[in-house]
Amino acid sequence: MLYIGCHLSASKGFLAMGKQADAIGANTFQFFTRNPRGGAAKAIDETDVKAYLEFAKEHDFGKIVAHAPYTLNACGKEARVREFALETFKDDLMRMEYVPHNYYNFHPGSHVGQGAETGIELIADVLNQVLFPEMTTTVLLETMSGKGSEIGRSFEELRAIIDRVELKDKLGVCLDTCHISDGGYDIINQPEAVLEEFDRVIGIDRLKAIHLNDSMNPMGAHKDRHAKIGEGHIGFDALMKFIKMPQLEGLPINLETPNKIDGYQKEIEMIKNAHKQ
């Protein structure tokens, strides 16, 4: 089953996102839990959530992915930055329980000159404070491109975080095709080898979601500039081959390409047609 979607605005609630996704041919979607640059989250409307859950079941939606704000930096150098990350994480994970058994994705963070080892320790410390046994949400560490002082530029760095977290069963990984290509993983010519490496280092069972993006830059550039599907250095054929890999069967695949809603609709149609072949 192909679960394909894109990033949608959460401003009008869950049911509106579900209906918009369905209207453009999607059967999953991603959304920000709050303004991507930070700030307070909109109050949860339980009637809206109930209506969405019924709609999603009726339309056979896959798991949806909530995305943490970009300003959440669990390994920031300043204490106030880490405190914001901690409080936002706690709030978002409680809110996610209104739509149980879905995913919460976040960028691990930037160590800002403290060093990768310190960054990894700080991220794990936040996760150990916010994860709780009763939660149904799986928290996803996103693969990063390696620009600046980002943590998560390699599978090994993500594994190092996981190893330091007590409730490991609450963690998974979201693989971004642009990010791993920019990070030096050859998904164009060796997609099988990339997933084998992921399995060896992290474990393929932790791969829970995909961000499907082409890249404006060549492999290993460490830039993180998304391109429309088929208009970047990865290319349409390579991306389609990648998402057909059996290890990705049934995972939610979301587009984060530089598009408006009509552009997403065209890309979703292209991908669905290619996936049938």
C-alpha positions as CSV (number, residue, x, y, z in Angstrom):
1,M,0.0,0.0,0.0
2,L,1.3,3.4,-1.0
3,Y,0.6,6.1,1.6
4,I,1.5,9.4,0.0
5,G,0.9,12.9,1.2
6,C,2.4,16.3,1.7
7,H,2.8,19.1,4.3
8,L,-0.6,20.8,5.0
9,S,-1.6,23.8,7.1
10,A,-3.1,22.9,10.5
11,S,-4.8,26.2,10.9
12,K,-8.4,24.9,10.2
13,G,-8.0,21.7,12.2
14,F,-7.6,17.9,11.6
15,L,-10.8,17.3,9.6
16,A,-10.0,20.1,7.2
17,M,-6.5,18.6,6.7
18,G,-7.9,15.2,6.1
19,K,-10.4,16.5,3.5
20,Q,-7.8,18.6,1.7
21,A,-5.5,15.6,1.6
22,D,-8.2,13.4,0.1
23,A,-9.1,16.1,-2.4
24,I,-5.6,16.1,-3.9
25,G,-5.3,12.3,-3.9
26,A,-3.3,11.9,-0.7
27,N,-4.0,9.3,2.0
28,T,-1.7,10.7,4.7
29,F,-0.3,14.1,5.5
30,Q,2.2,16.1,7.7
31,F,1.5,19.2,9.7
32,F,3.3,21.6,12.1
33,T,2.1,21.3,15.7
34,R,2.4,25.1,16.0
35,N,4.0,28.0,14.1
36,P,7.2,26.5,12.6
37,R,9.2,29.4,14.1
38,G,7.8,28.7,17.6
39,G,4.9,30.2,19.7
40,A,1.8,28.9,21.4
41,A,-0.1,26.0,19.9
42,K,-3.8,26.2,18.9
43,A,-6.2,24.6,21.4
44,I,-7.3,21.1,20.5
45,D,-10.9,20.8,19.3
46,E,-12.0,17.4,20.5
47,T,-15.1,17.4,18.2
48,D,-12.8,18.1,15.2
49,V,-10.4,15.3,16.2
50,K,-13.2,12.8,16.5
51,A,-14.6,13.8,13.1
52,Y,-11.1,13.5,11.6
53,L,-10.5,10.0,13.1
54,E,-13.8,8.8,11.6
55,F,-12.9,10.4,8.2
56,A,-9.4,8.8,8.3
57,K,-10.8,5.4,9.0
58,E,-13.4,5.7,6.3
59,H,-10.8,6.8,3.7
60,D,-8.1,4.3,4.8
61,F,-5.5,6.9,5.7
62,G,-2.1,5.9,6.8
63,K,-0.4,7.2,9.9
64,I,0.1,11.0,10.0
65,V,3.2,12.9,11.0
66,A,3.3,15.9,13.2
67,H,6.4,18.1,12.8
68,A,8.0,20.0,15.7
69,P,8.8,23.7,15.1
70,Y,12.2,24.4,13.6
71,T,13.1,26.5,16.6
72,L,13.0,23.4,18.8
73,N,16.7,22.7,19.5
74,A,17.2,20.2,22.2
75,C,21.0,20.6,22.2
76,G,21.2,24.4,22.0
77,K,24.1,26.1,23.7
78,E,21.9,28.4,25.8
79,A,19.8,27.0,28.7
80,R,16.7,29.0,27.6
81,V,16.8,27.3,24.2
82,R,16.9,23.9,25.7
83,E,14.1,24.8,28.1
84,F,11.9,25.9,25.2
85,A,12.6,22.6,23.5
86,L,11.7,20.6,26.7
87,E,8.5,22.5,27.3
88,T,7.4,22.4,23.7
89,F,8.2,18.7,23.4
90,K,6.1,18.0,26.6
91,D,3.2,20.0,25.4
92,D,3.2,18.5,21.9
93,L,3.4,14.9,23.1
94,M,0.4,15.4,25.4
95,R,-1.5,17.0,22.5
96,M,-0.6,14.1,20.1
97,E,-2.5,11.7,22.4
98,Y,-5.7,13.2,21.0
99,V,-4.8,11.4,17.7
100,P,-3.2,8.3,19.1
101,H,-0.7,5.9,17.5
102,N,0.8,8.5,15.1
103,Y,4.2,10.1,14.7
104,Y,5.9,13.2,16.0
105,N,9.0,14.2,14.0
106,F,11.7,16.6,15.0
107,H,15.1,17.8,13.8
108,P,17.6,16.5,16.5
109,G,19.2,20.0,16.7
110,S,22.5,21.9,16.3
111,H,25.2,21.7,18.9
112,V,26.4,25.3,18.1
113,G,30.1,24.6,18.7
114,Q,29.7,22.4,21.8
115,G,30.7,19.3,19.8
116,A,28.6,16.3,18.5
117,E,29.1,14.2,21.6
118,T,27.7,17.0,23.9
119,G,24.9,17.6,21.5
120,I,23.9,13.9,21.4
121,E,24.0,13.8,25.3
122,L,21.7,16.9,25.5
123,I,19.2,15.5,23.0
124,A,19.0,12.2,24.8
125,D,18.6,14.0,28.1
126,V,15.5,15.9,26.8
127,L,14.0,12.7,25.3
128,N,14.5,11.0,28.7
129,Q,12.5,13.7,30.3
130,V,9.6,13.9,27.9
131,L,8.9,10.3,26.8
132,F,6.5,8.4,29.1
133,P,5.5,4.8,29.2
134,E,1.8,5.3,28.5
135,M,2.3,7.4,25.3
136,T,1.1,5.9,22.0
137,T,3.0,8.4,19.8
138,T,6.3,7.3,18.3
139,V,8.9,10.1,18.3
140,L,10.9,10.3,15.0
141,L,14.5,11.5,14.8
142,E,14.9,13.0,11.3
143,T,18.0,12.3,9.2
144,M,19.8,15.6,8.5
145,S,22.0,16.9,5.7
146,G,25.0,17.9,7.9
147,K,25.0,21.6,7.4
148,G,26.6,23.7,10.1
149,S,26.7,21.9,13.5
150,E,23.6,19.7,12.9
151,I,23.3,16.5,14.8
152,G,21.9,13.6,12.7
153,R,24.2,13.9,9.7
154,S,24.9,10.2,9.9
155,F,23.0,7.1,10.9
156,E,25.6,6.6,13.6
157,E,24.7,9.9,15.2
158,L,21.0,9.0,15.3
159,R,21.9,5.6,16.8
160,A,24.1,7.2,19.5
161,I,21.0,9.2,20.6
162,I,18.8,6.1,20.6
163,D,21.4,4.2,22.7
164,R,21.2,6.9,25.4
165,V,17.4,6.9,25.7
166,E,15.6,4.7,28.2
167,L,12.3,4.3,26.5
168,K,13.8,3.2,23.2
169,D,10.5,1.6,22.0
170,K,9.1,5.1,21.7
171,L,11.6,6.1,19.1
172,G,11.8,5.8,15.3
173,V,13.5,7.6,12.4
174,C,12.1,9.7,9.5
175,L,14.4,9.4,6.5
176,D,14.5,12.6,4.3
177,T,15.8,11.7,0.8
178,C,17.2,15.2,0.2
179,H,19.0,15.2,3.5
180,I,20.6,11.8,3.2
181,S,21.7,12.6,-0.3
182,D,23.2,15.9,0.8
183,G,24.7,14.0,3.7
184,G,26.6,11.7,1.3
185,Y,24.4,8.6,1.1
186,D,24.2,7.4,-2.5
187,I,20.4,6.7,-2.9
188,I,20.8,7.4,-6.7
189,N,23.1,4.5,-7.5
190,Q,23.1,2.4,-4.4
191,P,19.6,2.6,-2.7
192,E,19.8,-1.0,-1.5
193,A,23.2,-0.4,0.1
194,V,21.9,2.7,1.9
195,L,19.0,0.8,3.4
196,E,21.4,-2.1,4.3
197,E,23.6,0.5,6.1
198,F,20.5,1.9,7.9
199,D,19.6,-1.6,9.0
200,R,23.1,-2.4,10.2
201,V,23.5,0.8,12.2
202,I,20.0,1.6,13.4
203,G,17.7,-1.3,12.5
204,I,15.2,-1.2,9.7
205,D,12.4,-1.7,12.1
206,R,13.0,1.9,13.4
207,L,12.3,3.4,9.9
208,K,8.8,4.8,10.3
209,A,8.3,7.6,7.8
210,I,9.8,9.2,4.6
211,H,10.2,12.8,3.6
212,L,10.3,12.6,-0.2
213,N,12.3,15.5,-1.6
214,D,14.6,16.0,-4.6
215,S,17.7,18.1,-3.9
216,M,19.0,21.3,-5.4
217,N,22.5,20.2,-4.7
218,P,24.7,17.2,-5.6
219,M,25.3,14.3,-3.2
220,G,27.5,15.2,-0.2
221,A,26.9,19.0,-0.5
222,H,25.6,19.3,3.1
223,K,23.2,22.1,2.0
224,D,19.6,21.0,2.6
225,R,17.8,22.7,-0.3
226,H,14.7,20.8,-1.4
227,A,13.8,20.6,-5.1
228,K,10.6,19.5,-6.8
229,I,10.4,15.8,-7.6
230,G,12.4,15.2,-10.7
231,E,13.9,18.7,-10.9
232,G,16.9,18.1,-8.7
233,H,20.1,16.1,-8.5
234,I,18.5,12.9,-7.3
235,G,16.0,12.7,-10.1
236,F,12.5,11.2,-10.6
237,D,13.6,7.7,-11.5
238,A,15.9,7.3,-8.5
239,L,13.3,8.6,-6.1
240,M,10.7,6.2,-7.5
241,K,13.0,3.3,-7.3
242,F,13.8,4.2,-3.7
243,I,10.2,4.3,-2.5
244,K,9.4,1.0,-4.2
245,M,12.0,-0.7,-2.0
246,P,10.2,-3.4,0.0
247,Q,11.5,-2.1,3.3
248,L,9.4,1.1,2.8
249,E,6.1,-0.7,2.2
250,G,3.3,0.9,4.1
251,L,5.3,3.8,5.5
252,P,3.8,7.3,5.3
253,I,5.7,9.2,2.6
254,N,5.3,13.0,2.7
255,L,6.4,15.6,0.2
256,E,8.2,18.8,1.5
257,T,9.0,20.1,-2.0
258,P,8.8,23.8,-2.8
259,N,5.1,23.7,-3.9
260,K,1.7,25.1,-3.3
261,I,-1.2,22.7,-3.0
262,D,-1.8,22.4,-6.8
263,G,1.9,21.5,-7.2
264,Y,1.6,18.8,-4.5
265,Q,-1.4,17.4,-6.3
266,K,0.5,17.0,-9.5
267,E,3.5,15.4,-7.8
268,I,1.2,13.0,-5.9
269,E,-0.5,11.9,-9.2
270,M,3.0,11.4,-10.8
271,I,4.2,9.3,-7.9
272,K,1.0,7.2,-7.8
273,N,1.2,6.5,-11.5
274,A,4.9,5.6,-11.3
275,H,4.3,3.4,-8.3
276,K,1.8,1.3,-10.3
277,Q,4.4,0.5,-13.0
